[in-house]
Amino acid sequence: MVLTKKQKDIVSKIHEFVKKESTGFSEDDIFKNHILAVRDYSVKLANLYNANLFVVIVAVYLHDLYYIQTRNHEIHEIEGAKFAKKFLLKYDLPKEEIELISRCILNHRGSKKRKRESIEEKIISCADAMDHINRFQEMFYRRSKDMPYEDARIWLRNKLMRGWNKIELPRARKIIKKKYDAAKVIFNI
């Protein structure tokens, strides 16, 4: 699927908005190291599964925005979905697209047991987990600064297992499997 000129303009504006909101969030640039990586995985999956590319890209940019803005991880998907519904009204999008983007944000977390019904929801969830698996070393490094090694290893094991379990699309699993297997070997999981 190719984006229309209007969709490209909207994506560009949202890209710049989220990039600006992300500035200074953490020592590792969350925009560059997470949002853009999730976007790349999502675009690849959207093409493989013939999903709505515009919905997928917009949902990726907004999926962690509430967390970035507030540092509140516990409810970031709930509040982020609400924010997206209001924020996207200014772009005069069809209600169905806004609703689908909102559901993608709401249902992207692996630690929450919500049913993902659309292919777009599944793609955002998979891509988010794929990025976590891909960056397992960085995630372990950040965790191990705040807790003992063994606790950080257990945290990483649980994060990786949750991530792997939320990857429900076979092609997504195939793409990230070698990295997941490597993480299991390196950390004796």
C-alpha positions, 0 to 999 in steps of 0.5 A, a space after each residue: 500500500 502506498 500513502 496518499 499525499 495527504 497521508 504523507 503530510 500527516 505522517 510527517 507532521 506526527 513524526 516531527 511532533 513525536 520527535 520533539 516530544 521525545 527530546 531529552 526523555 532518556 539517555 538512549 534516544 527513545 525516538 531513534 532507538 524505539 519509535 523508529 525501530 518499531 516503525 520499520 518493523 511495522 512497515 515491513 509487517 504491514 506490507 507482508 500482511 497487506 495491512 493499512 499502512 497509514 494506520 500502522 505508521 500513525 499508531 506506531 508514532 503515538 503508541 508510547 507518546 503518553 509514556 514519553 510525556 508523563 513517564 507513567 508506564 502503567 496506564 500509558 496505553 489507555 491514556 495514549 489511546 484516548 489522547 490519539 482519538 482527540 489529537 487525530 481529529 484535527 487531521 479530518 480522518 475517517 472515524 474508523 481510522 481514528 478508532 483503529 489507531 486508538 485500538 492499536 495503541 490500547 492493545 500493544 502491550 504484552 503485559 496486558 491481556 487484551 484481545 487484538 482483533 485487527 491485523 493492524 493491532 497485531 502488527 503494532 503489538 508484534 513490532 513493539 515486542 520485536 524491538 524489545 527483543 532486538 534491543 535485549 542487551 541495551 535493556 539489560 544494561 539499563 536494568 542492571 544499573 538499578 538492580 542486582 545482576 540476577 534480578 536484572 537477568 530475571 527481569 529480562 527473561 520475563 520481558 523476553 518471554 512476554 514479548 515472544 508470547 505477544 508475537 502472534 504473527 508467524 512472519 514476525 516470529 520468523 524475522 526475530 527468532 534468531 535474535 530471541 534465541 541468541 538472547 536466551 543463550 547469552 542470558 542462560 534463559 
